[in-house]
Amino acid sequence: MLDDTGREVVAAARVARVVSLVPSLSEAVAETAPGLLVGVTDWCTHPADLPARRIGGTKNPDVAAIRELGPDLVVANAEENRAVDLDALREAGIAVWVTAPETVPQALTSLARMLSACRLDRPAWLDEAVDVWAEPFTGVRRSAVVAIWRRPWMAVGRDTFTGDVLSRVGIDNALAGSPERYPTVQLAELPPHDLVVLPDEPYAFTAADGPECFAAPAALVSGRHLTWYGPSLVQARELLTAQLAGPVTALGSKLQQVLVGGLRPVVVELAESDPGWPAAFDAHRTRILGALGEAAGDIEHVGSTAVPGLAAKPVIDVQLAVAGVDGEGWLVPLEAAGYVLRVREPGHVVVQDATGSPANVHLHEPGSPELAERRQLRDLLRRDTRARRRYEAVKRALAGRSWPDVNHYAEAKGPVIRALLDGGR
């Protein structure tokens, strides 16, 4: 077989011991065949409980230690690992498979071939990743500088996997025309750009270390999902789309028209699933029935607090159908029951609890499609573990950030919600 560099690799007919010199390949092998890895680098952090022996870094692996492990195959990357180390392993009689993808499609093909060299069947996660990245981006494109280091400042340049990933979520690399793949840059000489992308690896950019140096808005993103090719590609598109989302001017203008009390800046914090949330809903249901009586249609617990096992903002979401929601007949009794008006738009009203028990109560006309959509999402998340994991991963990616209003956070979750409701894309 020929690896990605065109070099012939003669692997054993049965591969029982693999050493990985690349974090993303370690994750790919471990996810596909637990126990196959016998050696990994110090930077191989996923999965967290990987029991394999540590054999140094990606740039300085302990060749002698690798020889002692007696691997049937070593998997490596042309950019991440040094040729001198790979040659030393070959001279010791060890088969070395080298990957070299520069685009997402190349990475997906490369992973399939690498796993085949390990004598493994094609895993389900790889097919899922292919599906996730199949459709092109169709929204408004933005340009970005993608920093990877400071002191000195370095950024992503031409022909990189990272740049291709970003292009597929609507971000064009402002330095794609650089003659270097990872150029050193002067901040005062950067080309025009809409935002700055700051991953948490290889340099660990944080809210307090990096954004302050740029005039453009900065987006802190997961370096693993931006630069790794492996099982992380299954979640990368949704996570990066969420992390790169910013305040949308059009949304802000609309909210100013429908919010009672204006925008309320918030840092969204998630709580682990609480078995007390259903009882909290029951208390609100009793209050609403007491206020509206027969005027209240079905009163339902929706949103993340209605899904056992799902992390959520500790705010109970309630929905109900009320005939004549654009009128005033429901307002006085709900205010008397301790609720205050927060959102008012045609066919939809939100009241919030003012007594210290956080809740959003959504009122719609009977038969409103929004009622069915919330119910559909709740039921899907309750029964489908994979959908629940996908949704929670995006929620966690968005948590801890400052938002002009909680509705901006909700808008950023829109792509994954639509994908789940459309059948899994």
C-alpha positions in Angstrom: 0.0 0.0 0.0 1.1 3.6 -0.6 0.7 6.2 2.2 -0.3 9.8 1.6 3.3 10.7 0.6 3.3 8.0 -2.1 5.7 5.8 -0.2 5.1 2.1 -0.2 4.4 0.7 3.3 4.5 -3.1 3.9 2.4 -3.6 7.0 1.9 -6.9 8.8 -1.1 -9.0 7.6 -2.4 -8.8 11.2 -1.7 -5.5 13.0 -2.0 -5.9 16.8 0.3 -3.2 18.1 0.2 0.4 16.9 2.2 3.5 17.9 0.8 6.9 17.0 2.9 10.1 16.7 -0.1 12.3 16.1 -2.9 13.2 18.6 -5.7 13.1 16.0 -4.6 9.8 14.7 -4.4 8.4 18.2 -8.0 9.4 18.7 -9.0 7.8 15.4 -7.3 4.5 16.2 -8.5 4.4 19.8 -12.1 5.2 18.8 -12.1 2.5 16.2 -10.1 -0.3 18.0 -9.7 0.3 21.7 -6.6 -1.5 22.9 -4.7 -1.4 19.6 -2.5 1.5 20.6 0.6 0.6 22.6 2.4 4.0 22.4 1.4 7.6 21.9 2.9 11.0 22.3 2.7 13.3 25.3 0.3 15.5 23.4 -2.3 12.7 22.7 -5.1 13.9 25.0 -8.1 12.1 23.5 -9.5 9.9 24.7 -8.6 11.1 28.2 -8.1 7.6 29.7 -5.7 6.4 27.0 -3.6 3.6 28.7 -0.8 3.5 26.1 2.8 4.3 27.0 4.0 7.9 26.4 6.9 8.1 24.0 7.8 11.8 24.0 6.6 14.6 21.8 5.6 14.8 18.2 8.8 16.6 17.3 11.1 14.6 19.5 9.7 11.0 20.0 11.8 8.5 21.8 12.8 6.3 18.9 14.4 3.7 21.2 11.3 3.4 23.3 9.2 2.9 20.2 11.5 0.1 19.1 11.1 -1.5 22.5 7.3 -1.5 22.1 7.7 -3.6 18.9 4.8 -2.0 17.0 3.4 -3.6 13.8 2.8 -0.1 12.5 3.6 3.5 13.4 1.2 6.2 12.2 2.5 9.7 11.6 2.0 13.0 9.7 4.2 14.7 7.2 3.8 18.1 8.8 3.6 17.1 12.4 6.6 14.7 12.6 10.2 15.1 11.6 11.5 13.0 8.6 14.7 12.2 10.5 12.7 10.4 13.3 10.5 8.5 10.8 13.6 7.4 8.8 15.2 6.1 12.0 12.1 4.0 12.7 12.2 2.6 9.1 15.9 1.8 9.5 14.9 -0.2 12.6 12.6 -2.3 10.4 9.4 -0.7 11.6 6.6 0.0 9.1 5.6 3.7 9.1 2.4 5.1 7.6 2.4 8.9 6.9 -0.7 11.0 6.4 -0.6 14.4 4.7 -4.1 15.9 4.2 -4.6 19.6 3.4 -8.4 19.6 3.0 -11.3 18.0 4.7 -12.1 15.6 1.9 -8.4 14.6 1.8 -8.5 14.0 5.5 -11.6 11.8 5.4 -10.0 9.7 2.6 -6.6 9.7 4.4 -8.3 8.4 7.6 -10.0 5.6 5.8 -6.7 4.5 4.2 -4.7 4.8 7.5 -7.3 2.6 9.3 -7.2 0.1 6.5 -3.4 0.0 6.9 -4.1 -0.9 10.5 -6.3 -3.8 9.2 -9.4 -2.2 10.6 -12.9 -2.0 9.1 -14.3 1.4 8.2 -15.8 2.8 11.4 -19.3 4.4 11.7 -17.9 7.7 13.0 -16.0 8.1 9.7 -19.2 7.7 7.7 -20.9 10.2 10.0 -18.1 12.7 9.5 -18.4 12.3 5.7 -22.2 13.1 6.0 -21.5 16.1 8.3 -19.2 17.8 5.8 -21.0 16.8 2.6 -23.0 20.0 2.1 -21.3 23.3 1.1 -21.6 26.5 3.2 -24.4 28.7 1.9 -24.5 31.7 4.3 -22.7 35.1 4.4 -18.9 34.6 4.2 -16.4 36.5 6.4 -12.7 36.8 6.3 -10.4 36.1 9.3 -6.9 36.1 10.5 -6.2 32.8 12.2 -3.5 33.2 14.9 -1.6 30.2 16.2 1.2 31.7 18.3 2.3 35.0 19.9 5.8 36.2 20.8 6.3 36.1 17.9 2.8 36.3 16.3 2.3 33.5 13.8 -0.8 32.7 11.7 -2.3 30.2 9.3 -1.2 30.9 5.7 -1.6 29.0 2.5 -2.7 25.4 1.8 -3.5 24.2 5.3 -6.1 21.8 6.6 -7.1 24.5 9.1 -7.8 27.0 6.4 -9.9 24.5 4.5 -12.0 23.6 7.6 -12.7 27.3 8.1 -13.6 27.8 4.5 -16.3 25.2 4.9 -18.0 27.0 7.7 -17.9 30.4 5.9 -14.6 31.8 7.0 -12.0 32.8 4.3 -8.4 33.0 5.5 -7.2 36.6 5.0 -3.6 35.2 4.7 -4.4 32.4 2.2 -2.1 34.1 -0.3 0.9 34.0 1.9 4.0 32.3 0.4 4.3 30.4 3.8 2.0 28.0 5.4 2.5 29.4 8.9 4.0 32.9 8.5 5.3 35.2 11.2 3.2 38.4 11.0 3.2 42.0 12.2 -0.2 42.9 13.6 0.0 46.4 12.1 0.5 45.0 8.6 -2.4 42.4 8.6 -4.7 42.5 5.5 -8.3 43.6 6.0 -10.4 41.1 7.9 -13.7 40.7 9.7 -12.6 38.8 12.7 -9.7 37.1 14.4 -9.8 33.3 15.1 -7.9 32.3 18.3 -7.7 28.5 18.9 -6.7 27.1 22.3 -3.8 25.2 20.7 -0.9 25.2 19.9 -0.9 28.5 21.8 -3.6 28.5 24.5 -5.3 31.8 23.7 -7.9 32.8 26.2 -10.3 35.7 26.7 -7.6 37.5 28.7 -4.7 36.6 26.4 -5.0 37.5 22.7 -8.3 39.3 21.9 -7.0 42.6 23.4 -4.3 42.8 20.7 -6.7 43.1 17.8 -9.2 45.8 16.6 -11.4 43.2 14.9 -13.7 41.0 17.0 -12.0 37.8 18.2 -13.5 34.3 18.3 -12.1 31.8 20.8 -12.4 28.3 19.3 -11.5 24.7 20.0 -8.1 23.9 18.6 -8.9 20.2 18.5 -11.9 20.8 16.4 -10.2 23.3 14.1 -6.9 21.4 13.5 -7.4 17.7 14.3 -8.7 15.2 11.7 -10.3 12.2 13.2 -13.5 11.5 15.2 -13.5 15.2 16.2 -14.6 16.0 12.6 -18.1 14.6 13.5 -18.7 17.6 15.9 -16.3 20.1 14.4 -18.7 21.7 11.9 -21.4 22.5 14.5 -19.0 23.5 17.2 -17.0 25.8 15.1 -20.1 27.4 13.6 -21.4 28.0 17.1 -18.0 29.3 18.4 -17.6 31.6 15.4 -21.1 33.0 15.7 -21.2 36.7 16.7 -24.0 39.2 17.5 -26.1 39.6 14.4 -27.2 43.2 13.7 -30.5 42.2 12.1 -31.4 40.1 15.1 -30.5 42.9 17.5 -32.8 45.3 15.6 -35.6 42.8 15.7 -35.2 42.1 19.4 -35.3 45.8 20.2 -38.8 45.9 18.6 -40.2 42.9 20.5 -38.4 42.8 23.8 -40.1 44.5 26.8 -37.2 46.0 28.8 -34.6 45.9 26.0 -31.5 43.7 25.5 -30.1 42.2 28.7 -26.4 41.2 28.4 -25.8 37.8 29.8 -23.1 35.2 30.3 -24.8 31.9 29.7 -24.0 29.2 32.3 -25.1 25.6 32.1 -26.1 23.4 35.0 -26.0 19.6 35.0 -29.3 17.9 34.6 -31.4 18.3 37.8 -34.0 15.7 38.7 -35.9 18.6 40.4 -36.7 20.3 37.1 -39.9 18.4 36.4 -41.3 19.3 39.8 -40.4 23.0 39.1 -42.4 22.7 35.8 -45.4 21.2 37.7 -45.4 24.2 40.0 -45.5 26.6 37.1 -48.2 24.5 35.4 -50.4 24.7 38.6 -49.9 28.5 38.8 -50.8 29.0 35.1 -53.9 26.8 35.3 -54.9 28.7 38.4 -54.5 32.0 36.5 -56.0 31.2 33.2 -58.3 28.3 33.9 -60.0 26.8 30.8 -58.4 29.5 28.6 -55.1 27.6 28.9 -54.7 24.9 26.3 -52.1 22.1 26.7 -49.3 23.2 29.1 -46.1 21.5 28.3 -42.6 21.3 29.7 -40.2 21.9 26.8 -36.5 23.0 26.3 -33.5 21.4 27.8 -34.8 21.1 31.3 -37.4 18.8 30.0 -34.8 16.3 28.8 -33.3 14.0 31.4 -29.5 13.9 31.3 -29.1 17.1 29.3 -27.1 20.1 30.7 -29.2 23.3 30.6 -29.6 26.8 31.8 -31.5 26.4 35.0 -34.6 28.1 33.6 -37.8 26.1 33.1 -39.3 26.5 29.6 -43.1 26.2 29.4 -45.3 26.4 26.3 -49.1 26.6 26.0 -51.7 27.5 23.5 -54.0 30.5 24.2 -56.7 31.7 21.8 -56.4 35.4 21.2 -52.8 35.6 22.2 -52.5 39.0 20.4 -55.1 40.4 22.7 -54.9 41.3 26.4 -57.2 38.7 28.1 -54.4 36.5 29.4 -52.1 39.3 30.7 -53.8 40.5 33.8 -54.3 37.1 35.4 -50.7 36.0 34.6 -49.4 39.2 36.1 -51.5 38.5 39.2 -49.9 35.1 39.3 -46.4 36.6 39.4 -45.4 36.6 35.7 -44.1 39.7 33.8 -44.2 40.4 30.1 -40.8 40.0 28.3 -41.5 39.3 24.6 -44.4 40.4 22.5 -44.6 39.8 18.7 -47.5 38.7 16.5 -48.7 35.3 17.5 -46.1 34.8 20.2 -45.7 36.1 23.8 -43.2 35.3 26.5 -43.8 36.0 30.2 -41.2 35.3 32.8 -41.5 34.4 36.4 -40.9 37.4 38.7 -41.0 35.5 42.0 -37.6 33.9 42.0 -38.3 30.7 40.2 -36.7 31.2 36.7 -39.0 30.3 33.9 -39.9 31.4 30.3 -43.6 30.8 29.5 -44.3 30.8 25.7 -47.8 31.6 24.6 -48.9 30.8 21.1 -52.2 30.6 19.1 -53.5 27.0 19.0 -52.0 25.1 16.1 -48.9 27.3 15.9 -46.0 25.4 14.2 -43.7 26.6 17.0 -45.5 24.5 19.5 -45.0 21.4 17.4 -41.4 22.2 16.7 -40.4 22.6 20.4 -42.3 19.4 21.2 -40.5 17.5 18.3 -37.1 18.7 19.5 -37.8 17.7 23.1 -39.0 14.2 22.1 -36.0 13.7 19.8 -33.5 14.6 22.5 -35.2 12.4 25.0 -35.1 9.3 22.8 -31.9 9.8 20.8 -28.6 9.7 22.7 -26.5 10.7 19.8 -28.7 13.7 19.0 -28.6 14.7 22.7 -24.8 14.5 22.7 -24.6 16.7 19.6 -26.9 19.3 21.0 -25.1 19.4 24.4 -21.7 19.8 22.7 -22.9 22.9 20.9 -24.5 24.3 24.1 -21.3 23.8 26.0 -19.3 25.5 23.2 -21.5 28.5 23.5 -21.6 28.6 27.3 -19.3 30.9 29.2 -19.5 33.6 26.6 -21.0 37.1 26.9 -24.1 37.7 24.7 -26.0 40.9 24.1 -29.1 39.0 25.1 -30.0 35.4 25.7 -31.8 35.4 22.4 -28.5 35.7 20.6 -27.4 32.5 22.4 -30.6 30.8 21.2 -30.0 32.0 17.7 -26.5 30.6 17.7 -28.0 27.2 18.5 -30.2 27.4 15.4 -28.1 25.5 12.9 -27.8 22.4 15.1 -31.5 22.5 16.0 -32.5 22.7 12.3 -30.1 19.9 11.4 -31.5 17.6 14.1 -35.1 18.3 13.2 -34.3 17.8 9.5 -33.1 14.3 10.2 -29.6 14.3 11.6 -27.5 16.6 9.3 
